[in-house]
Amino acid sequence: MRNGIDLYNIGETTSEVRSALIALREDFDSHIHDGTNSQSFRNLTAESISSLGSLSVRKSNYTDDTGGFWVGLSSNISKLYLGNATNYLKWDGTTLTMSGTLNAATGTLGAITIGTNAWHVDSSGNMWWGNYATYATAYNSIDTNTASSLESLLLHSYEGVKYDFTVGENISTKNTLRVGYDTALEHTYASDTSDDNSLQICNANGLIINVKYTAQPVRYSSVESIKKINLKFVKSGDPKTPFVKVGIQADSGGSPSGTFLADSGYVDIGTGDGIKTFTLTSPYTTTTNTTYWHVLEIQEDGGAPGQYVVGGGVNNSGTVSIRYDGSGTYSLTYLMKTKNSDASSWTDGGLTRNLYFVSTIGETVGRLYKADATSQANVDHYIGLSLEDKSAGSTLQKIATEKLYPYTSLTAGAVYYLSDTPGAIGTSAGTVSKKLGFAIDTASLYLY
């Protein structure tokens, strides 16, 4: 080459580039270019390229980020690097990657990922977004396996809030779904719902009056998850109020077994009359048509037998009683029983009586169950359609639904309405009733 100019190492000044171009033209004009006689371009023959292993402009190897290009063999793998560290096109022998803007009028791609936290499409056409490796694990996705594109839109997040749905029972594809809620079953007489009798359990001075334990037998006609037991108390005057434990015990020969299957722990019954709710520390699932006992136990002061642990009310006047129904008979062959102490036996006292109580059964609030139109509550908690089969306890990710909205300070499972306060919502209807949706949990509102 004229003046010893090396075309593989051209300087950056205008003068150096001009000299190199002139030398290249002069060299080209002075030779025959039939593929065999060119001497100055001998390094560009197939044989010489094969021996060199690579071609490059301003890059020394495949990992060199200097602006330019490099193509060749690296570790015996064909690779390409065009561009610099910021804007580039790279082929590493398996994957083509680029940084910069891609403009294409037409084309076909089998699958594509645009950014780790951005957009993904797999070879089946399923789309998802977010930092998830596959469509199956994504919360935000569009499924192409169903006939209708609208039906297959999966809404699992809104403004960065993720919604995890756990299945409360076995679910099949296309099942209608609703979110679980609590409901109450009242177990008093069908013909007489009055609570016309009171059984005194404590006196004004903190003494247990003959009844440390009170128990009511019950059978449930279907499998139920018992979450709460409600009892009715009445007080005269202002007595010291006891701590009591309420729970479920198995039957043993027509009496409670003595061991709680689930209970509320000891709770102060408070100073007012009326129904008191005792929430079990964990729900208990019953067996169909099996006899259980709902048992109330007064917490006894270990240092003073016969004395109860005092809660509210300290005026030492009046009594505490529990309400029961004194007419009619219950469906079971044995009735409400009492026991004076741990050492004594259960007895019905020769009375025909049944304890007034209400059981709160619960699907787990926030879990998904099959929807039906047998009650207004079921209809109010409808959420959408299942797009896959799932077993109880597993997570359902594919749901055809409407809109979920993040909110604050909600009551889980409650239906929400427009309220009479401008801009506000509430759990009771305003002057004109308009349902807005229901709370899946304390921070997620499903809008109708």
Long-range contacts (C-beta under 8 A, 24 or more apart in sequence): 1-27, 1-40, 2-26, 2-27, 8-56, 8-57, 130-157, 136-397, 138-397, 139-163, 139-397, 141-398, 143-387, 143-398, 146-387, 151-385, 151-387, 151-400, 152-387, 152-400, 153-400, 154-387, 154-397, 154-398, 154-399, 154-400, 155-399, 155-401, 155-402, 155-403, 155-404, 156-397, 156-399, 158-403, 158-404, 158-405, 158-406, 159-406, 161-406, 161-443, 161-444, 163-404, 163-440, 163-444, 164-395, 165-366, 165-367, 165-368, 165-395, 165-396, 165-397, 165-399, 166-364, 166-366, 166-367, 166-368, 166-393, 166-394, 166-395, 166-396, 167-367, 167-368, 167-390, 167-391, 167-392, 167-393, 167-394, 167-395, 167-396, 168-363, 168-364, 168-367, 168-368, 168-369, 168-392, 169-369, 169-370, 169-392, 170-390, 170-391, 170-392, 171-368, 171-370, 171-386, 171-389, 171-390, 171-391, 171-396, 172-386, 172-389, 173-386, 173-387, 173-388, 173-389, 174-385, 174-386, 174-387, 175-370, 175-371, 175-385, 175-386, 176-370, 176-371, 176-372, 176-382, 176-384, 176-385, 176-386, 177-368, 177-369, 177-370, 177-371, 177-382, 177-383, 177-384, 177-385, 177-386, 177-396, 177-399, 178-368, 178-369, 178-370, 178-371, 178-378, 178-381, 178-382, 178-383, 179-365, 179-366, 179-367, 179-368, 179-369, 179-381, 179-383, 179-413, 179-438, 179-440, 179-446, 180-362, 180-363, 180-364, 180-365, 180-366, 180-367, 180-368, 180-369, 180-381, 180-413, 181-362, 181-363, 181-365, 181-377, 181-381, 181-413, 182-227, 182-228, 182-360, 182-361, 182-362, 182-363, 182-365, 182-413, 183-360, 183-361, 183-362, 183-377, 184-230, 184-358, 184-359, 184-360, 184-361, 185-220, 185-224, 185-358, 185-359, 185-360, 185-361, 186-358, 187-218, 187-357, 187-358, 187-359, 188-325, 188-354, 188-356, 189-325, 189-327, 189-328, 189-330, 189-354, 191-328, 192-325, 192-327, 192-328, 193-325, 194-325, 194-327, 195-232, 195-323, 195-324, 195-325, 195-356, 196-325, 196-326, 196-327, 197-323, 197-324, 197-325, 197-326, 197-353, 198-234, 198-321, 198-322, 198-323, 198-324, 199-321, 199-322, 199-323, 199-324, 199-338, 199-353, 200-319, 200-320, 200-321, 201-242, 201-298, 201-320, 201-321, 201-322, 202-239, 202-240, 202-241, 202-242, 202-298, 202-308, 202-319, 202-320, 203-239, 203-319, 203-320, 204-237, 204-239, 204-240, 204-315, 204-316, 204-317, 204-318, 204-319, 205-240, 205-316, 206-240, 206-301, 206-307, 206-308, 206-310, 206-316, 207-306, 207-307, 207-308, 208-242, 208-298, 208-300, 208-306, 208-307, 208-308, 209-319, 210-338, 210-340, 211-298, 211-338, 211-339, 211-340, 212-297, 212-298, 212-300, 212-339, 212-340, 212-341, 212-342, 213-256, 213-295, 213-296, 213-297, 213-298, 213-338, 213-339, 213-346, 214-295, 214-296, 214-322, 214-336, 214-337, 214-338, 214-355, 215-249, 215-255, 215-256, 215-293, 215-294, 215-295, 215-296, 215-336, 215-337, 215-338, 215-339, 215-346, 215-355, 216-293, 216-294, 216-336, 216-354, 216-355, 216-357, 217-251, 217-291, 217-292, 217-293, 217-330, 217-332, 217-334, 217-335, 217-336, 218-291, 218-292, 218-293, 218-294, 218-332, 218-357, 218-359, 219-289, 219-290, 219-291, 219-292, 219-331, 219-332, 220-286, 220-288, 220-289, 220-290, 220-292, 220-359, 221-288, 221-289, 222-288, 223-285, 223-286, 223-287, 223-288, 224-285, 224-286, 224-359, 224-361, 225-283, 225-284, 225-285, 225-286, 225-361, 225-362, 225-363, 225-364, 226-262, 226-280, 226-283, 226-284, 226-285, 226-286, 226-359, 226-360, 226-361, 226-362, 227-279, 227-280, 227-283, 227-360, 227-361, 227-362, 228-277, 228-278, 228-279, 228-280, 228-359, 228-360, 228-362, 229-264, 229-277, 229-278, 229-280, 229-294, 229-357, 229-358, 229-359, 229-360, 230-275, 230-276, 230-277, 230-278, 230-357, 230-358, 230-359, 230-360, 231-275, 231-276, 231-278, 231-296, 231-322, 231-323, 231-355, 231-356, 231-357, 232-274, 232-275, 232-276, 232-322, 232-323, 232-356, 232-357, 233-269, 233-273, 233-274, 233-276, 233-320, 233-321, 233-322, 233-323, 234-273, 234-321, 234-322, 234-323, 235-271, 235-272, 235-273, 235-313, 235-318, 235-319, 235-320, 235-321, 236-318, 236-319, 236-321, 237-315, 237-317, 237-318, 237-319, 238-271, 238-313, 238-314, 238-315, 238-317, 238-318, 239-313, 239-315, 239-316, 239-317, 239-318, 239-319, 239-320, 240-308, 240-310, 240-311, 240-313, 240-314, 240-316, 241-268, 241-269, 241-270, 241-271, 241-310, 241-311, 241-312, 241-313, 241-320, 242-268, 242-269, 242-298, 242-299, 242-308, 242-309, 242-310, 242-311, 242-320, 243-267, 243-268, 243-269, 243-298, 243-299, 243-308, 243-309, 243-310, 243-311, 244-269, 244-278, 244-296, 244-297, 244-298, 244-299, 245-296, 245-297, 245-299, 246-278, 246-294, 246-295, 246-296, 246-297, 247-278, 247-280, 247-294, 247-295, 248-280, 248-284, 248-292, 248-293, 248-294, 248-295, 249-292, 249-293, 249-295, 250-292, 250-293, 251-290, 251-291, 251-292, 251-293, 254-333, 254-334, 255-293, 255-337, 255-345, 255-346, 256-293, 256-295, 256-337, 256-346, 257-293, 260-295, 261-292, 266-299, 266-309, 268-311, 268-312, 269-311, 269-320, 270-311, 270-312, 271-312, 271-313, 275-358, 277-360, 283-362, 283-364, 291-332, 294-355, 294-357, 294-359, 296-322, 322-355, 323-355, 323-356, 324-353, 324-354, 324-355, 324-356, 325-353, 325-354, 325-355, 325-356, 326-351, 326-352, 326-353, 327-352, 328-352, 328-354, 330-354, 365-412, 365-413, 365-441, 366-412, 366-413, 366-440, 366-441, 368-396, 380-415, 380-435, 380-438, 381-413, 381-415, 381-438, 383-440, 383-446, 401-446, 402-446, 402-447, 402-448, 403-446, 403-447, 404-440, 404-444, 404-445, 404-446, 404-447, 405-437, 405-444, 405-445, 405-446, 405-447, 406-443, 406-444, 406-445, 407-439, 407-443, 407-444, 407-445, 408-442, 408-443, 409-442, 410-439, 410-441, 410-442, 410-443, 410-444, 410-445, 411-439, 411-442, 412-439, 412-440, 412-441, 412-442, 413-438, 413-439, 414-438, 414-439, 416-445
